[in-house]
Amino acid sequence: MRRHIRSCPRRIYHLRHAMHRSVLVAFDFDHTIADNNTDIVARKLLPKEKLPDSVKDLYRSNGWITYMGKIFELLHTNSIGTEQIKSAIADIPVVPGVETLLKELHSRGCEIIIISDSNALFIGEWLRNKRLSHVVTETFTNPAEIDGDGLIKLGMYHVQDSCQLSTVNLCKGQILEDYVKKRADEGTRFDHIAYVGDGKNDLCPILRLSENDVAFPRKEYVLVKMLNDTENRGLPKVQARVFPWSDGLQILRTLEKEIGLCS
């Protein structure tokens, strides 16, 4: 078994400030901020009998972006309009405690970013509906737009082949690393980074964290199991401190205790 998956973890190191403590908190979106999967919510608007086997097989053969593109075409063909889709997305509840967590982090001067394999239309609609847009500094996700016929069209955030832990259209670890570098070039270097997620594509960014950082995998989701199995998978040891969670307030209290986050 190979001891390293190609590319992935290059640790994100931090230069400390004598006068200023800076904290970055990066969130996944589906099942981490919004308590459901936005793409699945959209797909379920389509009657089951309208989903051909050929479309079901697209995910395995061509990837999620192609699959969801076809789902949006079927929704459009079946007169399920964008307003109905956006309404279903907006109705997704917040994960318990996460609304308070986001507002508290924002009020305490933390930078908050979202890195998600959903899409910009869904995330933007949901944040606006929940009146949370102002707490998020930047969102990194797949682009989406509504064309002149009312069809939602998706694109890839980027195309990558350097990280085998990630999908071709979005490597969360690379996005996190690039953001930290960009902010350093702008004069902000983070004392601590926290990463909050639930799924297998959240493993890569966590593996890039340093011992100064903290990782929050959601309990009873696949990321917890993957973090406990990195050695058997031939992956580097996780350097960040790991704290499984089920409520956003647990994350807040842990940040207060572990990195001295205060009001």
Backbone bond lengths (Angstrom), bond angles and torsions (degrees), N, CA, C in turn:
res aa  C-N    CA-C-N  psi(-1)  N-CA   C-N-CA  omega(-1)  CA-C   N-CA-C  phi
1 M - - - 1.472 - - 1.531 109.85 -
2 R 1.321 116.56 134.46 1.455 119.19 176.84 1.526 110.54 -65.84
3 R 1.295 115.37 144.04 1.456 119.09 -178.32 1.534 112.21 -84.93
4 H 1.323 117.63 -14.98 1.460 119.04 -179.60 1.524 110.86 -138.58
5 I 1.329 116.50 136.55 1.452 121.61 169.99 1.532 106.91 -79.73
6 R 1.300 117.34 131.41 1.464 121.41 -173.48 1.519 111.15 -55.15
7 S 1.301 115.98 130.65 1.446 127.71 170.22 1.483 115.77 88.62
8 C 1.338 116.80 -38.13 1.438 114.30 -153.32 1.502 112.53 -59.41
9 P 1.303 121.89 -87.55 1.431 112.73 -155.85 1.529 114.45 -82.08
10 R 1.288 115.41 107.82 1.453 121.81 163.69 1.507 104.11 -106.74
11 R 1.318 117.22 117.44 1.465 120.75 -171.25 1.525 111.58 -61.25
12 I 1.302 114.72 143.81 1.454 120.78 173.97 1.522 107.37 -92.78
13 Y 1.320 115.95 109.56 1.455 120.06 -179.29 1.527 110.06 -97.38
14 H 1.319 115.92 162.15 1.455 121.71 -170.56 1.525 109.93 -128.74
15 L 1.330 116.34 139.06 1.454 121.71 171.11 1.518 107.01 -100.15
16 R 1.306 117.21 124.64 1.457 120.71 -173.04 1.529 111.20 -84.13
17 H 1.295 115.71 147.32 1.458 122.86 176.12 1.525 109.18 -96.97
18 A 1.308 116.01 141.85 1.465 119.60 175.65 1.525 110.79 -76.41
19 M 1.346 117.25 -28.83 1.461 120.00 -171.71 1.529 113.73 -110.72
20 H 1.329 117.69 -13.12 1.469 117.56 -170.78 1.521 110.48 -142.59
21 R 1.322 116.30 130.69 1.451 121.60 175.97 1.517 108.19 -100.70
22 S 1.324 116.60 122.97 1.451 120.68 -176.75 1.515 109.38 -119.90
23 V 1.337 115.88 133.71 1.460 121.12 -176.00 1.530 109.12 -126.33
24 L 1.324 115.34 131.88 1.456 122.40 174.19 1.519 108.29 -110.52
25 V 1.321 116.87 129.87 1.455 121.16 175.14 1.528 107.70 -119.81
26 A 1.340 115.60 117.22 1.464 121.97 -179.36 1.527 108.93 -105.15
27 F 1.316 115.86 132.15 1.460 122.07 -177.94 1.523 110.65 -118.97
28 D 1.329 115.91 139.21 1.447 121.07 156.53 1.539 106.29 -69.35
29 F 1.334 117.71 173.46 1.467 119.36 -179.17 1.524 113.06 -113.02
30 D 1.336 117.94 -64.51 1.464 120.98 -177.94 1.525 111.15 -64.15
31 H 1.320 116.93 129.44 1.467 124.16 -179.81 1.528 112.70 64.51
32 T 1.325 117.22 11.61 1.465 121.27 177.12 1.524 110.03 -124.45
33 I 1.326 116.75 -47.07 1.465 122.12 172.44 1.528 109.03 -104.94
34 A 1.317 116.18 -56.37 1.471 121.12 173.86 1.520 108.67 -88.11
35 D 1.324 116.49 133.66 1.470 120.50 -171.50 1.532 112.13 -87.47
36 N 1.321 115.70 51.50 1.453 122.64 174.04 1.518 106.64 -173.98
37 N 1.324 116.86 177.74 1.453 122.02 175.45 1.522 107.79 -100.72
38 T 1.325 117.26 116.59 1.461 121.26 -173.84 1.530 112.01 -60.07
39 D 1.322 117.21 -40.40 1.466 119.56 179.82 1.524 111.80 -64.66
40 I 1.332 116.93 -39.78 1.464 120.42 179.74 1.531 110.41 -68.13
41 V 1.333 117.10 -38.19 1.466 120.67 176.64 1.524 110.00 -59.32
42 A 1.326 116.63 -43.27 1.465 119.92 178.20 1.525 111.08 -65.44
43 R 1.313 116.71 -44.03 1.469 120.51 -178.53 1.521 111.41 -61.31
44 K 1.327 117.89 -36.57 1.460 121.45 -176.81 1.527 113.12 -71.02
45 L 1.325 117.24 -8.40 1.463 119.62 172.86 1.528 110.67 -72.70
46 L 1.320 115.96 -16.59 1.459 121.16 -179.45 1.522 109.48 -89.39
47 P 1.316 119.29 127.79 1.472 120.44 176.66 1.530 110.95 -55.79
48 K 1.330 117.41 141.73 1.464 121.17 -175.86 1.517 112.56 -56.10
49 E 1.330 116.09 -37.39 1.460 118.83 -177.30 1.523 112.12 -70.19
50 K 1.332 117.12 -9.74 1.460 120.94 179.86 1.525 112.44 -94.33
51 L 1.341 117.15 5.74 1.460 120.82 -178.27 1.532 109.58 -108.81
52 P 1.315 118.60 95.16 1.469 121.54 -177.45 1.526 111.99 -65.52
53 D 1.328 116.15 154.83 1.463 120.84 177.90 1.518 111.43 -59.74
54 S 1.326 116.73 -33.05 1.468 119.82 -179.97 1.524 111.57 -62.27
55 V 1.329 116.45 -32.17 1.463 120.36 177.85 1.527 109.93 -76.51
56 K 1.321 116.34 -40.72 1.467 119.97 178.48 1.520 111.51 -57.13
57 D 1.321 117.02 -34.55 1.461 121.30 -177.80 1.522 113.47 -79.82
58 L 1.326 117.58 -10.90 1.460 120.53 -176.29 1.519 113.14 -62.93
59 Y 1.338 116.87 -35.25 1.461 119.47 -177.48 1.527 110.71 -60.35
60 R 1.343 115.85 -46.30 1.465 118.84 -179.73 1.516 112.18 -68.50
61 S 1.322 116.70 -36.42 1.463 119.36 -173.57 1.531 114.03 -87.48
62 N 1.326 116.67 -32.77 1.466 119.42 -173.24 1.525 115.04 -127.19
63 G 1.342 117.60 -4.65 1.455 119.24 178.29 1.522 113.55 96.32
64 W 1.314 114.89 167.56 1.461 122.17 -172.15 1.525 113.18 -67.10
65 I 1.324 117.70 -38.48 1.467 120.29 -177.72 1.530 110.41 -62.61
66 T 1.328 116.59 -46.26 1.465 120.20 178.00 1.525 111.02 -62.96
67 Y 1.340 115.79 -42.80 1.462 120.92 179.41 1.526 111.27 -59.70
68 M 1.340 116.96 -49.69 1.461 119.92 -178.28 1.525 111.34 -68.31
69 G 1.325 117.52 -31.86 1.457 119.70 174.91 1.510 111.23 -58.95
70 K 1.331 116.29 -41.51 1.465 120.39 178.33 1.524 111.05 -69.63
71 I 1.322 117.37 -37.06 1.470 120.47 176.02 1.526 110.17 -59.46
72 F 1.315 116.73 -44.75 1.466 119.44 179.50 1.531 111.38 -64.22
73 E 1.317 116.39 -35.89 1.469 119.02 175.53 1.527 110.85 -62.99
74 L 1.324 117.39 -42.47 1.463 121.05 179.48 1.525 111.41 -66.73
75 L 1.324 116.78 -40.18 1.465 119.91 176.42 1.536 109.82 -59.60
76 H 1.307 115.52 -44.85 1.467 120.71 -179.48 1.527 110.78 -63.66
77 T 1.329 116.59 -44.17 1.469 121.59 -179.77 1.523 111.22 -62.14
78 N 1.356 116.00 -33.07 1.456 121.00 -178.45 1.531 112.59 -93.64
79 S 1.328 115.76 20.37 1.474 122.56 173.68 1.523 113.18 60.29
80 I 1.320 116.12 30.83 1.464 120.57 172.58 1.520 105.98 -97.31
81 G 1.323 115.33 101.46 1.455 121.77 -168.66 1.521 114.11 -79.71
82 T 1.315 115.00 171.43 1.466 120.48 -176.77 1.528 112.15 -65.53
83 E 1.330 117.24 -33.24 1.473 118.60 179.79 1.526 110.48 -65.77
84 Q 1.323 117.31 -39.12 1.460 120.47 176.83 1.523 110.80 -65.89
85 I 1.320 116.44 -40.18 1.473 120.59 178.41 1.522 110.28 -64.99
86 K 1.335 116.40 -47.33 1.464 119.47 -179.35 1.520 111.75 -63.85
87 S 1.322 117.34 -34.94 1.465 120.85 177.57 1.521 110.91 -64.49
88 A 1.337 116.70 -40.75 1.467 120.22 178.47 1.522 110.95 -64.68
89 I 1.329 116.62 -38.64 1.468 120.62 178.24 1.526 110.15 -66.62
90 A 1.314 116.57 -45.25 1.467 120.68 -178.64 1.518 112.44 -62.23
91 D 1.333 117.34 -26.86 1.464 121.52 -178.87 1.526 113.46 -78.33
92 I 1.318 118.80 -9.42 1.469 120.77 178.50 1.525 108.77 -64.13
93 P 1.325 118.46 127.94 1.469 119.51 -178.92 1.526 112.29 -73.35
94 V 1.316 115.13 165.09 1.464 121.59 174.30 1.531 108.60 -79.73
95 V 1.323 116.31 143.43 1.464 119.96 172.54 1.531 108.41 -57.99
96 P 1.337 119.08 138.83 1.465 120.67 -177.17 1.530 113.41 -49.57
97 G 1.320 115.15 129.23 1.456 121.66 175.26 1.512 115.56 80.44
98 V 1.329 118.21 -10.39 1.464 119.91 -173.41 1.533 112.12 -76.44
99 E 1.319 118.21 -32.51 1.471 119.13 176.45 1.519 110.39 -60.53
100 T 1.320 117.00 -46.12 1.469 120.69 177.38 1.525 110.51 -63.33
101 L 1.324 116.45 -42.10 1.463 120.89 178.56 1.520 111.19 -57.39
102 L 1.319 117.53 -49.98 1.461 121.05 -178.49 1.525 111.71 -60.76
103 K 1.311 116.38 -44.60 1.463 119.59 -178.72 1.525 111.55 -67.00
104 E 1.322 116.41 -38.29 1.466 119.77 178.20 1.523 111.58 -67.07
105 L 1.316 116.81 -44.36 1.466 119.82 178.66 1.521 110.48 -60.37
106 H 1.321 115.97 -42.92 1.461 120.17 179.13 1.526 111.08 -62.97
107 S 1.320 116.67 -45.16 1.464 119.96 -177.63 1.522 112.17 -67.04
108 R 1.341 116.33 -23.34 1.465 120.47 -179.85 1.529 112.84 -94.10
109 G 1.312 116.48 8.58 1.455 120.15 172.11 1.510 116.00 87.31
110 C 1.331 118.34 11.66 1.460 120.53 177.10 1.526 110.28 -75.98
111 E 1.311 116.38 148.37 1.457 120.46 169.85 1.521 108.13 -86.33
112 I 1.320 116.39 133.63 1.461 121.94 -179.00 1.525 108.48 -120.49
113 I 1.329 116.26 125.87 1.460 120.26 173.69 1.530 109.10 -126.55
114 I 1.316 115.49 154.90 1.461 122.43 174.87 1.517 108.22 -114.40
115 I 1.331 116.65 131.69 1.465 122.55 174.81 1.515 106.54 -124.74
116 S 1.326 116.82 111.31 1.455 119.80 -168.80 1.524 111.59 -143.27
117 D 1.342 115.21 145.72 1.458 120.73 174.83 1.530 111.21 -92.40
118 S 1.327 116.75 21.48 1.459 121.61 171.47 1.531 107.48 -83.00
119 N 1.301 118.26 -131.04 1.467 119.42 176.72 1.526 110.28 -153.10
120 A 1.322 115.17 161.43 1.460 121.30 -172.65 1.522 112.59 -64.89
121 L 1.329 117.42 -34.28 1.468 120.31 -179.54 1.521 110.61 -64.58
122 F 1.307 117.59 -48.38 1.460 121.55 -177.17 1.526 111.64 -67.40
123 I 1.317 116.97 -46.56 1.463 119.83 -177.82 1.527 110.61 -65.35
124 G 1.330 116.56 -43.68 1.458 119.60 179.22 1.516 112.19 -62.40
125 E 1.334 116.70 -42.17 1.463 120.91 179.33 1.525 110.89 -63.23
126 W 1.318 116.27 -44.21 1.461 120.60 -177.79 1.533 110.84 -65.75
127 L 1.326 116.88 -46.20 1.471 119.95 -179.55 1.522 111.54 -62.39
128 R 1.313 117.18 -41.68 1.471 120.05 178.20 1.524 110.84 -63.04
129 N 1.327 116.82 -43.07 1.460 120.56 -179.30 1.522 111.49 -62.72
130 K 1.324 116.59 -37.84 1.462 121.09 -178.52 1.534 112.42 -88.07
131 R 1.329 116.62 0.82 1.474 122.51 -178.78 1.538 111.26 57.11
132 L 1.323 114.35 46.80 1.464 120.52 -179.72 1.524 112.97 -120.92
133 S 1.327 117.07 3.19 1.468 119.53 -177.28 1.523 112.07 -57.17
134 H 1.327 116.58 -36.97 1.460 120.30 -173.27 1.523 113.78 -70.18
135 V 1.333 117.91 -17.41 1.463 119.12 -177.58 1.523 112.22 -86.26
136 V 1.326 117.50 -12.68 1.468 121.45 -175.77 1.528 109.38 -100.33
137 T 1.321 115.52 122.36 1.461 120.66 -179.74 1.520 111.37 -69.82
138 E 1.332 116.53 -44.62 1.461 119.83 -177.49 1.533 109.14 -157.25
139 T 1.331 115.60 147.49 1.460 121.89 177.18 1.520 109.44 -120.29
140 F 1.333 116.02 131.05 1.455 122.59 177.75 1.519 108.31 -114.97
141 T 1.325 116.20 113.73 1.457 120.49 -176.40 1.518 109.06 -160.44
142 N 1.310 117.03 178.22 1.457 121.19 179.67 1.525 110.57 -71.51
143 P 1.332 117.90 136.75 1.467 119.87 178.85 1.518 111.19 -69.41
144 A 1.315 115.89 149.64 1.469 121.98 177.19 1.516 108.84 -149.16
145 E 1.321 115.67 144.34 1.452 120.32 177.73 1.519 109.70 -146.90
146 I 1.316 115.46 160.06 1.460 121.63 176.81 1.527 107.55 -103.63
147 D 1.331 116.12 120.62 1.467 118.43 -177.07 1.536 110.79 -80.14
148 G 1.311 116.07 -178.36 1.452 120.90 -175.12 1.510 114.50 -63.94
149 D 1.328 117.24 -20.17 1.465 121.51 178.51 1.523 112.43 -93.57
150 G 1.343 116.97 2.61 1.465 120.23 -179.76 1.511 114.04 84.18
151 L 1.346 117.49 17.87 1.462 122.01 178.89 1.520 110.14 -95.90
152 I 1.329 116.12 131.30 1.466 120.57 176.42 1.519 108.56 -78.41
153 K 1.333 115.72 126.91 1.458 121.22 179.39 1.522 109.82 -119.58
154 L 1.333 115.60 131.97 1.455 122.74 -177.63 1.516 111.25 -103.19
155 G 1.321 115.06 153.83 1.459 121.88 170.23 1.510 109.44 -131.60
156 M 1.314 116.52 175.39 1.458 121.70 176.80 1.529 109.64 -92.23
157 Y 1.337 116.15 141.61 1.470 118.92 175.37 1.521 109.94 -60.71
158 H 1.310 116.21 -48.39 1.464 122.51 172.18 1.523 107.53 -154.82
159 V 1.308 116.62 177.02 1.455 121.79 175.10 1.521 107.23 -120.46
160 Q 1.342 116.35 119.33 1.450 119.24 -175.73 1.522 109.96 -135.64
161 D 1.334 115.03 149.88 1.467 120.26 174.88 1.520 111.52 -134.79
162 S 1.334 116.63 14.88 1.465 120.50 -176.30 1.521 113.17 -90.35
163 C 1.332 117.94 -19.78 1.466 120.99 -177.46 1.520 109.87 -119.30
164 Q 1.309 115.98 113.69 1.460 121.05 -178.17 1.520 112.99 -81.06
165 L 1.322 117.68 -6.34 1.462 120.74 174.81 1.526 111.66 -82.49
166 S 1.329 116.61 -13.46 1.454 121.20 -170.66 1.527 111.34 -117.59
167 T 1.331 115.16 163.51 1.453 120.44 175.06 1.528 109.48 -74.79
168 V 1.321 115.84 160.06 1.457 120.47 -177.37 1.522 111.85 -63.39
169 N 1.335 117.37 -27.48 1.464 120.39 -174.52 1.520 114.58 -91.80
170 L 1.354 117.52 -8.27 1.460 116.73 -176.55 1.531 111.16 -166.45
171 C 1.332 116.12 111.45 1.464 121.97 173.07 1.519 107.78 -104.94
172 K 1.314 115.93 109.49 1.465 120.42 -176.41 1.530 111.98 -66.57
173 G 1.327 116.00 -34.54 1.462 118.89 178.91 1.515 111.87 -63.47
174 Q 1.320 116.61 -42.75 1.463 120.50 178.71 1.519 111.21 -65.41
175 I 1.328 115.96 -40.54 1.464 119.58 178.58 1.524 110.60 -62.05
176 L 1.328 116.90 -45.26 1.461 120.49 179.14 1.518 110.82 -62.11
177 E 1.308 116.66 -46.51 1.459 121.24 -179.82 1.525 111.40 -60.86
178 D 1.331 117.14 -43.98 1.463 120.76 179.05 1.524 111.59 -63.85
179 Y 1.338 116.86 -37.74 1.464 119.47 179.99 1.523 111.26 -66.64
180 V 1.321 115.92 -43.27 1.469 119.88 179.15 1.530 110.44 -61.30
181 K 1.324 116.93 -41.19 1.463 120.74 178.60 1.521 110.96 -65.86
182 K 1.338 116.58 -43.32 1.460 119.86 179.09 1.523 111.41 -59.69
183 R 1.329 116.30 -44.19 1.470 119.69 -179.76 1.528 111.49 -67.21
184 A 1.341 116.32 -34.70 1.463 119.13 176.13 1.527 110.69 -63.91
185 D 1.321 116.21 -41.02 1.466 120.35 177.54 1.520 111.53 -63.59
186 E 1.336 115.67 -27.19 1.467 120.69 179.09 1.527 112.55 -88.02
187 G 1.346 116.29 -3.55 1.459 120.48 175.66 1.507 115.79 105.10
188 T 1.340 118.84 4.09 1.460 121.64 178.03 1.514 109.50 -113.16
189 R 1.322 115.67 118.13 1.462 121.14 176.69 1.518 108.09 -117.16
190 F 1.306 115.78 129.50 1.454 120.74 -171.29 1.529 111.48 -84.53
191 D 1.334 115.08 130.68 1.463 120.64 172.72 1.525 110.82 -69.50
192 H 1.324 115.42 -37.29 1.468 120.69 -178.00 1.527 109.49 -142.59
193 I 1.316 114.71 145.79 1.455 121.83 171.11 1.522 107.78 -121.20
194 A 1.325 116.51 134.47 1.465 121.50 172.54 1.520 107.64 -115.82
195 Y 1.320 116.12 138.42 1.460 120.38 177.31 1.520 108.50 -123.35
196 V 1.343 116.01 130.67 1.461 122.45 -176.65 1.527 108.37 -121.52
197 G 1.333 117.27 124.44 1.458 119.42 -179.12 1.515 112.37 -161.23
198 D 1.339 115.50 -172.76 1.456 119.52 -177.57 1.525 113.42 -143.05
199 G 1.346 118.15 -23.46 1.450 120.53 -167.79 1.512 115.60 -110.41
200 K 1.333 115.05 178.34 1.461 120.14 -175.78 1.522 112.48 -65.74
201 N 1.344 118.25 -28.52 1.462 118.29 179.22 1.525 112.78 -79.31
202 D 1.342 116.83 1.27 1.464 120.80 173.72 1.528 112.08 -92.48
203 L 1.322 117.43 -4.56 1.465 120.34 179.69 1.519 111.28 -68.29
204 C 1.333 117.07 -44.36 1.464 120.70 -176.65 1.527 113.04 -55.61
205 P 1.347 120.45 -51.54 1.465 118.79 179.95 1.526 113.03 -63.48
206 I 1.326 117.31 -33.79 1.466 119.17 179.56 1.523 110.51 -66.91
207 L 1.319 117.55 -37.20 1.458 120.55 178.21 1.523 112.59 -66.58
208 R 1.303 117.45 -16.88 1.466 121.16 179.15 1.525 112.83 -91.50
209 L 1.322 117.66 -4.54 1.456 120.92 179.89 1.520 110.86 -77.09
210 S 1.334 115.72 158.12 1.465 121.52 179.28 1.526 110.42 -103.18
211 E 1.309 115.21 -179.31 1.467 120.09 -179.49 1.523 112.40 -68.50
212 N 1.326 118.40 -12.11 1.470 121.18 175.88 1.520 112.64 -79.07
213 D 1.333 115.77 -8.20 1.449 120.26 -167.02 1.525 112.56 -108.16
214 V 1.323 115.20 171.80 1.462 121.22 -179.65 1.530 109.63 -133.83
215 A 1.324 115.46 143.10 1.461 121.61 -179.91 1.516 109.36 -122.01
216 F 1.327 115.69 139.67 1.453 121.61 -176.75 1.531 110.27 -126.01
217 P 1.334 118.17 91.77 1.464 120.75 173.47 1.529 110.16 -83.92
218 R 1.323 117.26 136.23 1.455 120.22 -178.59 1.531 109.89 -72.41
219 K 1.325 115.36 132.88 1.465 121.19 -179.52 1.524 111.01 -60.40
220 E 1.349 114.48 144.85 1.467 123.57 176.13 1.528 112.47 69.41
221 Y 1.337 116.91 17.77 1.459 121.48 173.32 1.531 108.61 -119.58
222 V 1.322 115.97 166.29 1.463 121.09 -166.86 1.534 113.53 -64.69
223 L 1.322 118.36 -27.61 1.460 120.47 -176.86 1.521 112.35 -60.83
224 V 1.324 117.80 -37.31 1.468 120.78 178.90 1.518 110.29 -58.50
225 K 1.322 116.30 -47.72 1.463 120.57 179.97 1.515 111.19 -63.13
226 M 1.307 118.02 -40.85 1.456 121.24 -179.01 1.523 111.85 -65.59
227 L 1.321 116.88 -38.30 1.464 119.95 178.36 1.523 111.55 -67.51
228 N 1.331 116.76 -28.77 1.462 120.52 177.74 1.521 112.53 -80.53
229 D 1.337 117.06 -6.02 1.459 120.92 -172.34 1.524 112.82 -124.34
230 T 1.334 117.47 18.66 1.457 119.54 -176.14 1.527 112.15 -64.64
231 E 1.325 117.29 -37.28 1.468 119.51 -178.28 1.526 110.94 -63.82
232 N 1.336 116.66 -43.99 1.467 120.12 179.28 1.518 112.42 -67.68
233 R 1.325 116.97 -22.58 1.461 121.11 179.36 1.523 112.51 -90.00
234 G 1.335 116.99 4.71 1.458 120.63 179.29 1.510 113.95 72.60
235 L 1.332 116.75 27.89 1.458 121.47 -178.13 1.522 110.65 -104.53
236 P 1.321 117.18 156.81 1.469 120.07 176.94 1.529 111.45 -62.03
237 K 1.305 115.59 157.82 1.457 121.09 177.93 1.529 109.96 -68.83
238 V 1.314 115.66 140.00 1.464 120.74 176.39 1.530 108.75 -69.15
239 Q 1.319 116.84 125.19 1.470 121.58 -179.30 1.528 112.32 -89.14
240 A 1.318 116.92 -31.09 1.462 120.10 -179.21 1.520 110.55 -70.20
241 R 1.318 116.13 154.98 1.463 120.87 172.75 1.530 108.28 -76.88
242 V 1.318 115.92 136.35 1.463 121.30 -171.58 1.526 110.12 -113.09
243 F 1.339 116.16 130.27 1.458 121.76 -178.14 1.532 109.37 -134.60
244 P 1.329 118.26 97.88 1.466 120.23 175.57 1.531 110.56 -59.44
245 W 1.326 116.62 148.67 1.465 121.11 -174.26 1.520 110.52 -143.75
246 S 1.317 115.68 159.16 1.459 121.26 173.50 1.521 111.82 -132.28
247 D 1.331 117.36 -9.80 1.460 122.53 -178.15 1.530 107.88 -141.80
248 G 1.329 116.39 137.78 1.452 120.17 -177.53 1.516 114.09 -58.78
249 L 1.336 117.22 -29.03 1.461 119.61 179.58 1.528 111.37 -67.45
250 Q 1.339 117.53 -27.94 1.466 120.33 174.32 1.526 110.62 -63.32
251 I 1.331 115.88 -39.51 1.457 119.85 178.39 1.521 110.31 -63.41
252 L 1.320 117.11 -44.57 1.456 121.38 -179.56 1.526 111.01 -59.90
253 R 1.328 116.71 -47.45 1.468 119.76 -179.27 1.529 111.22 -64.21
254 T 1.318 116.34 -37.46 1.464 119.31 179.23 1.524 110.88 -66.77
255 L 1.311 117.35 -40.59 1.465 120.30 177.70 1.526 110.96 -63.86
256 E 1.313 116.69 -38.41 1.474 119.93 176.98 1.524 110.52 -61.76
257 K 1.318 116.53 -41.72 1.464 121.39 -176.42 1.527 113.18 -78.04
258 E 1.330 116.21 -43.30 1.462 120.13 -170.01 1.527 113.91 -85.37
259 I 1.318 118.12 -33.56 1.474 118.96 -178.78 1.520 112.24 -120.78
260 G 1.329 117.05 6.77 1.453 120.75 176.62 1.517 113.86 73.07
261 L 1.325 116.41 25.00 1.470 119.62 177.59 1.523 108.60 -64.06
262 C 1.321 115.86 124.87 1.466 119.03 -177.22 1.515 109.75 -133.66
263 S 1.322 115.07 164.83 1.467 120.71 -178.57 1.514 110.58 -78.69
